[in-house]
């Protein structure tokens, strides 16, 4: 049963074949457990790229770029020109800020049959091509990249709605604060900045110099908040 597979994947993974072990990782939403299972798959079946590639995917989501790079290098060695691996190599480059290399990898992944529209949309967003980015990000819901593209194309109300159901994060609260500032809603701006700073105090320095808030640089509540 699924329950038995999920249990064995953690307690005694040697009793599972590779297909069962990789399937077990899809039965949990816990990223740590998922990563542990994929790493086990890579160790238990070292000649198959899937464990390495899937582990790298989770590591990319976690911001563990060094670990992801190591696993992707191994996956690429075992399975050259695999569209999923090449797509992840593009994501790694993108997260490192190397958007030129990311675009190259995504182009290669596309030629291999991968759907790279969303990932290329992120690259276009980083390159300030906001309209093009928004068209490529597609119909993603509750997504901070979509919200940023909407905001940068003047669709502030749409961006706010997109962020309302997006995962809570300092970045998303900061974007909501910017949208509020653009609408001269001081209360909402302060509320969202407070939440952003609680999650990431380093954003205070950014907000203090951010021209999105220039109308509030003389506001005592704002100035006290960014100190």
C-alpha positions as CSV (number, residue, x, y, z in Angstrom):
1,X,0.0,0.0,0.0
2,X,1.0,3.6,-0.3
3,X,1.3,3.8,3.5
4,X,3.7,0.8,3.6
5,X,5.8,2.3,0.8
6,X,6.0,5.7,2.6
7,X,7.0,4.0,5.9
8,X,9.6,1.7,4.3
9,X,11.1,4.6,2.4
10,X,12.2,6.1,5.7
11,X,12.6,3.0,7.9
12,X,14.0,0.4,5.6
13,X,14.4,1.7,2.0
14,X,16.5,-1.3,0.9
15,X,13.2,-3.3,0.7
16,X,12.0,-1.0,-2.1
17,X,13.0,-1.0,-5.7
18,X,13.9,2.3,-7.4
19,X,10.4,2.9,-8.8
20,X,8.8,2.4,-5.4
21,X,11.4,4.6,-3.7
22,X,10.9,7.5,-6.1
23,X,7.2,7.1,-5.8
24,X,7.4,7.3,-2.0
25,X,8.8,10.8,-2.3
26,X,5.6,11.9,-4.0
27,X,3.6,10.7,-1.0
28,X,4.9,13.4,1.3
29,X,4.7,17.2,1.3
30,X,7.5,17.5,3.8
31,X,10.5,18.8,1.9
32,X,13.1,17.3,4.3
33,X,11.5,13.9,4.0
34,X,11.2,14.2,0.3
35,X,14.9,15.2,0.0
36,X,16.0,12.4,2.3
37,X,14.2,9.8,0.1
38,X,15.7,11.2,-3.1
39,X,19.2,11.1,-1.6
40,X,18.5,7.5,-0.5
41,X,17.5,6.7,-4.1
42,X,20.7,8.2,-5.4
43,X,22.8,6.2,-2.9
44,X,20.8,3.0,-3.4
45,X,20.7,3.3,-7.2
46,X,23.8,5.3,-8.1
47,X,23.8,4.5,-11.8
48,X,20.4,6.1,-12.4
49,X,20.1,9.9,-12.8
50,X,16.6,10.3,-11.3
51,X,17.6,10.3,-7.6
52,X,20.3,12.9,-8.2
53,X,18.0,15.1,-10.4
54,X,15.1,14.9,-8.1
55,X,17.2,15.7,-5.0
56,X,18.6,18.7,-6.9
57,X,15.0,19.9,-7.6
58,X,14.2,20.0,-3.9
59,X,17.6,21.6,-3.1
60,X,16.9,24.3,-5.6
61,X,13.6,25.1,-3.9
62,X,15.4,25.2,-0.6
63,X,18.1,27.5,-1.9
64,X,20.8,24.8,-1.4
65,X,22.6,25.7,-4.6
66,X,25.9,24.0,-3.9
67,X,24.3,20.7,-3.1
68,X,22.0,21.1,-6.1
69,X,25.0,21.8,-8.4
70,X,26.7,18.6,-7.2
71,X,23.7,16.4,-7.8
72,X,22.9,17.9,-11.2
73,X,26.5,17.4,-12.3
74,X,26.1,13.7,-11.5
75,X,22.7,13.5,-13.1
76,X,24.0,15.2,-16.3
77,X,27.0,12.8,-16.4
78,X,24.7,9.7,-16.1
79,X,22.0,11.0,-18.5
80,X,23.4,13.6,-20.9
81,X,20.8,15.8,-22.7
82,X,18.0,14.8,-20.5
83,X,15.3,17.6,-20.7
84,X,14.5,17.5,-17.0
85,X,18.2,17.7,-16.0
86,X,19.0,20.5,-18.5
87,X,15.9,22.4,-17.3
88,X,17.1,22.2,-13.7
89,X,20.6,23.3,-14.8
90,X,18.9,26.4,-16.2
91,X,17.0,26.9,-12.9
92,X,20.4,26.6,-11.0
93,X,21.9,29.3,-13.2
94,X,18.9,31.5,-12.8
95,X,19.0,31.2,-9.0
96,X,22.7,32.1,-9.2
97,X,21.8,35.3,-11.1
98,X,23.5,34.0,-14.3
99,X,20.5,34.7,-16.6
100,X,22.5,34.4,-19.8
101,X,23.5,30.8,-19.0
102,X,20.0,30.1,-17.7
103,X,18.5,31.2,-21.1
104,X,21.0,29.0,-22.9
105,X,20.1,26.0,-20.8
106,X,16.4,26.6,-21.1
107,X,16.7,26.9,-24.9
108,X,18.5,23.5,-24.9
109,X,15.8,22.0,-22.7
110,X,13.1,23.3,-25.0
111,X,14.8,21.7,-28.0
112,X,14.7,18.5,-26.0
113,X,11.0,18.8,-25.5
114,X,10.7,20.5,-22.1
115,X,8.1,23.1,-21.3
116,X,10.3,26.1,-20.3
117,X,7.8,29.0,-20.7
118,X,7.5,29.7,-16.9
119,X,11.3,29.5,-16.3
120,X,12.0,31.7,-19.3
121,X,9.4,34.1,-17.9
122,X,11.5,34.4,-14.7
123,X,14.5,35.2,-16.9
124,X,12.6,37.9,-18.7
125,X,11.4,39.3,-15.4
126,X,15.0,39.5,-14.2
127,X,15.9,41.3,-17.5
128,X,13.2,43.8,-16.9
129,X,11.1,42.6,-19.9
130,X,7.9,42.7,-17.8
131,X,5.2,42.4,-20.5
132,X,7.0,39.5,-22.1
133,X,7.6,37.9,-18.7
134,X,3.9,38.1,-17.8
135,X,2.9,36.5,-21.1
136,X,5.3,33.6,-20.5
137,X,4.5,33.1,-16.8
138,X,1.1,32.0,-18.0
139,X,-1.8,31.4,-15.8
140,X,0.1,30.6,-12.6
141,X,-2.0,31.4,-9.6
142,X,-0.8,32.7,-6.2
143,X,2.7,33.2,-7.5
144,X,5.1,35.9,-6.4
145,X,6.8,36.1,-9.8
146,X,3.5,36.7,-11.5
147,X,2.6,39.3,-8.9
148,X,5.9,41.1,-9.5
149,X,5.4,41.1,-13.3
150,X,1.8,42.4,-12.8
151,X,3.0,45.1,-10.5
152,X,5.8,46.2,-12.8
153,X,3.2,46.5,-15.7
154,X,0.9,48.7,-13.6
155,X,-1.6,46.0,-12.7
156,X,-1.4,46.7,-9.0
157,X,-4.8,45.4,-8.0
158,X,-4.2,42.2,-9.9
159,X,-0.8,41.8,-8.2
160,X,-2.3,42.3,-4.8
161,X,-4.9,39.6,-5.4
162,X,-2.2,37.2,-6.7
163,X,-0.2,37.8,-3.5
164,X,-3.1,37.3,-1.1
165,X,-3.1,33.6,-1.7
166,X,0.7,33.2,-2.3
167,X,2.8,31.6,0.4
168,X,3.7,33.9,3.3
169,X,7.2,35.3,2.9
170,X,9.2,38.5,3.6
171,X,9.4,39.1,-0.2
172,X,5.7,38.8,-0.7
173,X,4.8,41.1,2.2
174,X,7.3,43.6,0.9
175,X,5.6,43.5,-2.5
176,X,2.3,44.1,-0.9
177,X,3.8,47.1,1.0
178,X,5.0,48.6,-2.3
179,X,1.6,48.1,-3.9
180,X,0.0,49.8,-0.9
181,X,2.5,52.7,-1.1
182,X,1.6,53.1,-4.8
183,X,-2.0,53.4,-3.7
184,X,-1.2,55.9,-0.9
185,X,-2.5,53.3,1.6
186,X,-0.2,54.1,4.5
187,X,-1.8,51.7,7.0
188,X,-1.6,48.7,4.7
189,X,2.0,49.7,3.7
190,X,3.1,49.8,7.4
191,X,1.3,46.6,8.2
192,X,2.9,44.7,5.4
193,X,6.4,46.1,6.0
194,X,6.1,45.1,9.7
195,X,5.4,41.6,8.6
196,X,8.2,41.6,6.1
197,X,10.7,42.9,8.6
198,X,9.6,40.3,11.2
199,X,10.6,37.6,8.7
200,X,13.7,39.3,7.3
201,X,15.0,42.3,9.3
202,X,17.6,43.0,6.5
203,X,14.8,44.4,4.4
204,X,14.7,47.5,6.6
205,X,17.8,48.9,4.9
206,X,16.3,48.3,1.5
207,X,13.1,50.0,2.4
208,X,14.8,53.0,3.8
209,X,16.3,53.8,0.4
210,X,13.5,52.4,-1.8
211,X,12.0,55.1,-3.9
212,X,8.8,53.2,-3.9
213,X,8.3,54.7,-0.4
214,X,9.7,58.2,-1.2
215,X,6.3,59.8,-0.3
216,X,6.7,58.4,3.2
217,X,10.3,59.4,3.9
218,X,9.0,62.1,6.2
219,X,6.3,59.9,7.8
220,X,7.5,59.3,11.4
221,X,5.9,55.9,11.6
222,X,7.7,54.7,8.5
223,X,11.0,56.2,9.5
224,X,10.8,54.6,12.9
225,X,10.0,51.3,11.3
226,X,13.0,51.2,9.0
227,X,15.5,52.1,11.6
